[in-house]
Amino acid sequence: MATAVEYTDGKAHRLAELREFLMSRRARVSPAEAGLPDGGRRRTPGLRREEVAVLAGVGVSWYQWLEQGRDITVSAQVLDSVARVLRLSPAERRHLYVLAALNPPALEAAPEDRDMCDGLRRLIEAWMPFPAHIMDAYWNTVMFNEAAAAVFGLRADVHRNCLIDFFTDEMYRARMRGWEELAPKVVAQFRSACSECPDDEGFRAVVEEAKAVSAEFAELWERRDILPGGQNRKEMDHPVAGLLVVEATQLRVPARPDLVIVLHTPLPEARTAEKLEWLVSPEGRRGAMYPLAG
């Protein structure tokens, strides 16, 4: 347990960081960028404190106290106004909340980071011959490699939601050993993802659809269990390769918090790595064209 001295020292450090952070962000915004009438004529770099206050719609004294690192009461609405004037990125805005001792908003992808698809594609292709796919925040599959297509039947022309498929795809369920033991973990992990954005209508839509198509999901959802996205062991009876045992690991990229990368690592059992290599070989592709009944 932290002592009172440690708490005071930690709080003093946080407020000092808040002061330096606000001063540095204010200094980098020119009057012209802020739309001030004399912005093009002034030689003073950055904004003045009183200008930030006026543009943010807050009291001059209040903003001065904030930037001085005084222990004052702040609100999310006021911090958002200051963040707008200082042209903070989503990551900087979240950092401002943390320094001001408020619950930070959910991570957002900055505009300059939204075009990361080529790099993420290279990542999952480099994972070959093992399955890898990428989901959006709602667990819709947005990208996958050839091994994921061979193992899980993913197709580019078919929209797939991993949660809905888990409960409605009869072939997937028939091939998945221990489906009943895995189902509660899957639901708890999806609820954990939902909890990051409690007001998001997209999550509610997926949940309502899942409830409508699966009584089993509805029962598990009402348990209100929470598990962070981590690792799930999967044992699948593939119609061509036989038993495959993999460990599915969810990874997040801070710059793209709206995406989840799922890498499937072969476990030592059942010669899984060898079978996955064969599945994506020319011989394996020919065998997949004429699979045994699943």
C-alpha positions, -999 to +999 in steps of 0.1 A: +000+000+000+013+034-009+021+058+019+007+093+022+042+107+013+044+084-018+009+095-029+018+132-025+050+127-044+031+109-072+005+135-074+031+163-075+048+145-103+016+141-122+007+178-119+042+188-129+038+166-160+005+183-167+020+217-165+049+209-188+026+190-213+002+219-216+030+245-220+046+224-247+014+218-266+004+255-264+038+266-277+034+245-309+000+260-320+005+292-339-020+321-337-027+317-374-036+280-369-059+290-341-077+314-364-068+346-344-073+378-364-037+389-359-023+354-364-004+362-395+013+394-381+024+382-347+059+370-343+054+354-309+054+316-313+025+297-299-006+309-281-009+329-250-027+314-220-055+339-222-060+330-258-063+293-251-089+302-223-110+324-246-109+299-275-118+270-252-146+290-235-131+287-200-120+313-175-086+328-179-077+322-142-090+287-144-068+278-174-038+295-158-043+274-126-046+243-148-014+250-167+004+258-134-004+223-122-027+234-094-049+208-078-083+220-092-115+203-103-117+195-140-144+180-163-143+160-194-161+187-214-136+214-204-106+191-212-121+183-246-124+221-253-088+226-243-077+196-264-095+210-294-078+244-291-044+228-286-051+205-316-043+174-296-042+140-313-064+112-299-034+098-280-025+133-266-061+139-256-061+106-237-028+116-221-043+149-210-071+130-192-046+108-174-025+138-162-057+155-150-067+124-130-099+117-151-109+084-165-094+085-200-116+081-231-113+050-252-084+048-275-090+061-311-070+057-342-054+089-353-061+099-390-025+094-399-026+058-385-058+047-403-039+036-434-020+007-418-036-020-438-006-028-460+016-033-429-009-054-411-014-075-443+024-081-443+022-091-407-003-119-411+012-131-444+045-134-426+027-157-401+022-183-428+019-212-429+000-207-396-035-191-396-039-154-388-068-130-392-077-095-382-110-084-367-126-050-362-139-039-328-171-058-334-152-090-343-160-088-380-133-104-400-116-078-421-084-095-432-070-131-432-042-151-446-043-183-468-038-206-438-069-191-420-089-196-452-078-233-453-084-240-416-115-219-409-131-217-443-129-179-445-137-164-479-132-128-492-167-126-507-185-136-475-190-113-445-181-131-413-185-121-377-164-143-354-189-142-325-220-150-347-201-177-365-190-194-333-226-200-323-243-205-357-218-222-381-227-259-377-196-271-396-173-250-374-191-263-342-189-299-354-152-297-360-143-278-328-135-301-299-145-288-265-169-262-280-190-262-248-160-254-226-147-227-250-181-209-255-182-192-221-147-178-226-156-164-260-187-147-247-168-133-217-141-119-239-167-102-262-184-086-232-150-073-221-146-058-256-180-042-253-172-027-219-146-005-235-173+013-254-205+009-234-225+034-255-215+020-289-246+009-309-225-014-331-218-037-301-254-037-291-264-047-327-240-077-326-253-088-292-289-085-303-283-105-334-264-132-314-293-134-289-318-138-318-300-166-335-286-185-304-303-193-272-270-206-259-254-172-264-283-155-247-279-177-217-241-172-215-245-134-220-268-131-190-241-145-168-222-112-173-188-128-170-158-107-181-125-120-195-099-099-213-090-110-248-060-133-244-054-169-254-077-197-263-068-233-270-085-247-300-087-283-311-102-288-346-110-320-366-101-307-401-117-327-429-084-329-448-056-325-423-072-343-393-067-330-358-052-295-354-043-281-321-035-243-320-034-215-295-053-184-306-037-152-292-054-118-295-030-088-300-038-051-301-019-024-319-021+008-299-022+029-331-052+010-343-073+002-312-102-005-335-085-037-347-076-070-331-050-093-346-055-130-339-025-153-344-029-191-343+002-208-330+005-246-335+009-266-303+032-297-302+003-321-302-009-340-333+020-327-355+000-295-361+028-274-375+036-300-401-001-304-411-005-266-415+026-265-437+011-292-458-024-276-460-010-245-478+013-265-500+003-273-536-005-309-526-026-297-497-045-272-518-054-300-543-066-321-513-087-293-500-106-291-533-120-326-526-124-327-488-140-356-470-175-349-456-171-328-424 
